[in-house]
Structures are given as C-alpha cells and as structure tokens.
C-alpha cells in the first residue's frame, strides 16, 4: 500500500485535488445550462465517481506488500472493522446529499457564490472538528485565523449573490420596459448592435448570434435554454439550498477522519485501522447508493418544477453523457487526493482544498459570463470574496502538521 508520508507530498495532493474539485462543478453547470436534466447528469456522474474510487483502491491500495499492521485494500475487506466502515459510509452519505443539493444551488445562486458559501461553511465547521479529532497536530495559531478568513468569505459570498440578484432584476426590468414583454419564455427581440455578439458558442459548439454576456437578453436566452428555471425565484431559496449543502459537506471529512484513525476506539483490540483507500472505497459506495436512490426517485417525482422523466429516457439521453462521466472522474480523484493528503498532514489542513471556488470562479467568469456588466458594488464584493479565499487557503496550508 502506498502512503503519502511527506509534507511536500501532502501539499501536492491538495493542489491537484483543488484543481479537480474546482473543475467538475463547472462541467455539471455547463450541462444544466444546455438544458440537460440534472437527474440524468447526476446518474452519469455517480457511476464514474465510484469508478475513480475503485481504480484508486486497486492501484495505490494494492502497491507493495501487505502487513498485519498496514494491510492492503483486499485483505481489509474481510476484517472485523464494521464501526470504521459505518463512519466511512456516513461520510459518503452526507457528501452525496451535499453534491446533489449544489447541483440545484448552482442554477439559483451561480457557480462562484455557491462554491464560496458551501466551502466556507465546510471549513468553519468541518476544519474545527478535524482539528480536535487529529489531536491538534495542526498549528492552532495559524489554522484558526484561516478559518476566520473563510467565515468572512461566506459573508461576502452572500452579499455578492444578493447584489448580483439586484443587478439582474434591474437589467430585466429595463429590458421589459423597453420591449413591453415578459422576462421569461419569450422570443428574443432584436437588440442593439453593442449587445449582440456573433461567435462560436462555448456551450453548444455552434456559430450563433446571441446576446452579450451580462445583458438582459443573455439572461433571458439562458433561462429559456436551461433545465432549471430561476428567473423570478426569491434569493432565499438559493441561499437555503446552498447553506444546507455546506452543512452536509462540513460533516463528510470528520466522518472519514474517524473511519481511518478510530479516535473513538470503536474497533476491537488488534484490528488495524482502515487504510485511506479502503475507507474511500466504502465512502464512495455509499455515495453511489444514495445518489442512485435519490435521483431515480427524482426522475419520477422531480423537485423545483423540473419536468419528470423515466429511467428509459435517461438511458437514451447521450447528450453530454461524456462530460458527466468526466465530472465524476474529476470529483472522485479529487476527493481521493484530498484524503491521501489529509492522512499525512492532518485533515484540518487538507480542508485547504475547499478553496476550490478560486478555480470554479475562473470557469464561471470565462465560460458562463458570470458578473458581466454588474454594478461596481458587486465587483468590489466579488474581489473581496476572492481575496479572502486566497489568504485563507495559504494560511490553512501553512498550518499543516505531520501525523505520527
């Protein structure tokens, strides 16, 4: 079994995890904005998410000789380690529910702000729990100021969403007054030349004439195309889903920590702790089962006024399936790398990967035109939010310790 043992190796795992975990939400958002049902996308995603855990278990988890103290992946499957397995599966359960919730929050709140708020809540609660579970191996005088930075970022993220919502309402109100028509489900009237762009559409790969990002016309085009309709919905709905997802995310890392280190001494004497690879396998199986049950249910009983579907319709929907598979692989390997780094340097420090909104915001601005033509107030809040994240991730990584 291969173990990350150096601080440098742990930080390298965190950086790769940060890139992967910041990119897969952008892919899922892309598919929703193309009009693909989120139930279909999530079912595809969860298949390759489990596949990533299986690949990690049979490679890193099987490298080298197995010993009684540090058994490889396969020998651990038959050991009497049920309490640790249940902790790992509990972590997978809350992560699956959190990921499923964010799929809807991205539509309401936007990719950037959703990731900022959920990550900040995760760090404020989860990192504090991990600090005590890890027997305080991280430097508290560095760690908790970093947590404070994340707490400030969550406040700024909420303010960014509220300010941007006000900006969008103003654009749509002005558009409606100028064109004497409704804001949704309408045929686009001709806009002025400065608000029209002819280019290759990054979302569907065709050459088209479309409204510039940030304009009212762009918002209406997006609303008519996307699968989750959000115009006219209140700010509270999106923020409520986002904070709920953040609370779920805050529990999965501490549960995984308990699964691999048995701080509560739930295992029988002499039974070795679950390796990070075995725990991640059970963790991912739980994610898979919960996601399958919930999403098949949502096919027939959708939420948020989405159209209903069937399992047969899902199987025949190949539009964007490859992208959904890629998102699952990125998320799976991202989570695996986070846990590998956390086992070496402490799970509290590994929560530095929750700065993934830095990556997600880049994709949100480049691919989706988030915050284009917004107010000066929104830009100031957005800049402050991202600055606090940069400070927070640097501080959290600086607090890394070394597990004995």
N, C-alpha and C positions, 0 to 999 in steps of 0.2 A: 504494500500500500504506500502510495506516495503522499508525503505530508509536507506542507509549506512550513518551514521552521524559521526562516529569517524574516526580520522586519522589512527588508527590501522586497522580498518575495511577496509578503503580505500586501504591501502597498501597491505592487504591480498588479496583483489580483484585484484590488479595489479599483484601480484606474480602469482596467479592462471591463470590470463589472459596471462601472459608472457609464462607460460608453454604450455598452449593450443595453443596460436598463433605461438609458435615456433615449434610445432609438426605437425600441419596439413600440412604445405608445404612439409615436408619430406614424408608424405603419398602420396601426389599428385605426387611428383617426383618419388617415387617408382613405381607408376603405369605407368608413361611415360617411365621409363627405362625398364619396362616389355613389352612395345610395345602397350599399350592401347592408343587409340586415345584421345588426350586432350579434344576434343569436348564431347566425351562420358563421360569422368571423370567429367568434369565441370558441365554437366547437372545433374548428380547424386549428386554432391557436393551441388549444389544450392538448391536442394529440402530439404535436412536436415538442411542446413544453415537457411532457412526460418522456418523450424520446431522448431529450437532452440529458435528463437525469439518468436514464438507463445507460447512455453512452459514457457518462462520467463514472458511473459505478463500475462498469466492466473494463474501464481503462485505468484511471487513477486509483480506483478502489481495488484493483487486482494486480497492480505493479508490485513486484518484489515478493519475498517470502512472507507467509502468514505466521504470526507468533501468537501464543496464548494471550499475551498482554495486548497486542495490537493485531487482531485478526483482520484478514481481508474481507471484502464485501460478501462473498458467497458463504464462508463459514459463519458469519454473523446472522445470516437469515434463519438458522436453526437454533440459535442460542435463546436462553430464557431472559429476554430483555424487553418484555411487554411494556413495562412502565415508560421506558425511554421511547419505544415505538409510538405509544399513545401521545406523548408530548410532541414528537415529530409530526404526527398526523394532525394534531390540533393546530400546529403552526401552519400546515398546508391548508387546513380548512379556512382559517381566517384570512390567509393570503388570497385564496381563490375568491372568497366573497369580496375582499377589497378590490382585487383586479376587475371583477365583474362590475362592481359599482363604478369604478373610474371610467369604464367604457361608456357609461351614460353621462358621467360628470364632464368628460372631455367636450361633449357636444354643448352642454349648458354653460360651462364656465370657461372653456378654452383649454387647450393643451398646456400652455405655460402655467397659468394660475392653478389649475388642478394639481399639477405635479408639485408646485411650490407648497401649496397648503397641505397636501397629503404627506409629503416628505417631511415638512416641518413638524406636523403632529406626530409622525412616526419617531422623529428624533427626540422631541421633547419628552414623550412617554417611554418609548422603547429603549432609547440610549440610557436613560436614568435606571430603568430596570436592569439592563445588561451590565451597567457599571457595578451594581451590588452583586449580581449573580456571578460576575467574573472576579469576585473577591478584590475589587478595587485595583486591578492591575493597571488601569489607565490613570494618567495624571489628572486628578480632580481639578487642580488649579488651572489646567488648560481645557479639560473636557467641558466643564460646565459653562464657562464663558462662550464656548462654541455652541452649546445648547441654547444659551441666551440669544445668540445671533439667529438661530433658526426660529426662535419664538418671535423675534422682531420681524423676520421674513414672512411668517404666516400672517401677521397683522397687515404688513404691506401688501401681501398677495390678495387678501380680502379687499383691501382698498383699491387695488388695481382693477379687480373684477367689477366692483361697484362703479368706479369711474368710467371704465370702458363700456359698461352697460348704458350709462347715461349718455356717453358719446354716440353709441349706436342708435339709441332712441331718438336723439336729436337729428341724426342723419336720415332716419326713416320718416320722421315727422316732416322734415323739409322736403323729402322726396315725394311724400304723399300729397303735400300741399301743392307742389309744382305739377304733379301729374294727375291729381284728382282721382286717385285709385287706391286700393288697399295695399298692404305691405307684404302679403304672402299669397302664394298660389296665383300669381298674375302673369300676364305676358309682358315681357320687358319692353317698355317704350324706348325710343331712340334717345340716347344720352348725348351730351356734348362731347366733342372730339377729345377733350382732355381727360374725360372719364372712360374712354374706350381704349382697349389695347388689343392688338392682333398679334398673337404669339402662340408658340406651342404650349398647350395646357399641360402643366406638370402632373395633374391628377388623372387625365384620361388619355394623354399622349397624342391628341389631335390638334390640328391648326384651327383656331376658332377666334371669333370676335367676341370679346367678353368685357365686362366692366372691370375697371382697375380695382385692385385690392384696396379695401378700406372705404370704398364708396358705398352709398346706399344700394345701388344696383348690384354690386358684388354681394352684399348681404342677402339680397332677395334671390339672386341666382343660386347662391349656396343653399338657402332654405328650401327652394324648390327641388333641388337635386338630392339633398342629404336624406338619410333614412330616419333620423331623429329630429323632429320639428321643434325648434326652440324659440322662434320669434314670438313675442307676446307673453312668454312664460316669465314668472317672477324670479328675482335674484335668489330668493330664499331656497327654492327647490334645488338649484345647482349647488349652492353652498352646503345645504344639508347633506346631499349625497356625497359631496367632497369630504366633509368632516367625518362622516360615517366611515368612508373608505380609509381615511387617515387613521382612525381609531383601530380598525382591523389590522392595518399594516403595522401599527405600533406593537402588536402582540406576537407577530409571527417569529421575529428574531429572538426574543426572550424564550419562546417555547422551543425553538431549535437549540438554543443555548442549553436549556435544561435537558434536552434529549441527548446531547453529545457529552455533557460534563457532569450530569447527575448530581447537581448541587444539593438536592433534597434527599439524596441517598435512598432513592426508591428501588434501585437494583439490589438483588441478593448479593451477599458477600462472595467475591471471587468472579462475578460476572463482569467482563470488560465493558467499558463504555462503548456506546455506538460510535463508530467512526463517522466522520463528517459525510462520507459517501453513502453509507448505509442509511443514516438519518435523512439525507437528502432524497434518497430513493423513496422511503416511506412518506416523506413530506410531499413529494411530487405525486405519488399515487393518490394521496388524499386530495390534493388539488384537482387531479383528473376526475376522480369520482364525483366530487362536489360540483365541479363545472358541468359535467355531463348531465347530472340530475337536474340542476337548476336551468340549464339552457334548453334542454329538451322540454322542460315544463314551460319555459318562456316562448318556445315555438308555438305552442297551442294556446297559451294564456299570457300574451305579451304585456309589458308594462309601458307606461308613459305614452299611451296611444299609438304604439307601433303596430304595424299590420301583423296579423297572425301568419303562421307558416306551418309546414309539416316536415317530418324527418325526410320524406321522399324529396321534397323541394330542396332541402338542404343538400342532400346527396347529389342533386343535379346542378347545383349552383357552383360553377367553376370560376365565376368572375371574381378575380382577386384571391383565389384559394392559395396560390403560391406565395403571395405576400403574407397571408395569415399564417402559413406554415413557417415562413421566415421569422415573423414576430414571435412565435412560440419558441423557436430555437434560441433567438437572442435573449428572451426573458429567462429561459431555462439555464443557459450557460451563464448569464449574468448573475442569477441567484446562486448558482453553484460556486462561482468565483468569489462572491461575497462571503459565503460560508467558509470557503477554504482560507480566505484571508482572515476572517474573524476567529477561526480556531487557532491561528498562530498569534495574532496581535491583539485579540480581545474583540468581542462582538460590539462593544460600545464604539470602538474606533472604526470598525467595519461599517458602521452606520453612516460613515462619511459618503458612501455611495448614494445616500439619499440626496446628495447634491445633483442628482440626475436631471433636475429641472434646467440646469445650465445647458445640457445637451438638448432637452426637449424644447426649450425656448428657442434655441437656434433653429431647429426644424420647424417650429411653429411660425416663426417670422419668415424664414426662407421659402417654405413650401406652401404655407396657408395664408400668408399675408396678415397674420395677427397684429393688431395695433397700428396698422397703416392708417394714416390720416386721423389719428386720435388726437385728443387735446393735449396741451402742454402738461397739464396736471397728471394725466395718465402716463406720459413719458417719464416724468420725474419719479412717480411712484414705481414704475417698472424698473428704472435704473437703480433706485434704492433697494428694491427687492433682490435684484441680481447681485448687487454689490454685497449685500448681507450674506448671500449664499456663497460667494467666493471666499469671504472671510471665514464663514462657518466651516466649509469643507477643509480649508487649510488648518484651522485650529483643531478640528476633530482628528485629522490625520497626524498632527503633531502630538496628540495625546496618546498615540499608540504605545502599548506596553509589550510584554512578552510573556506568554503563558508558560509556566514552569512545568 
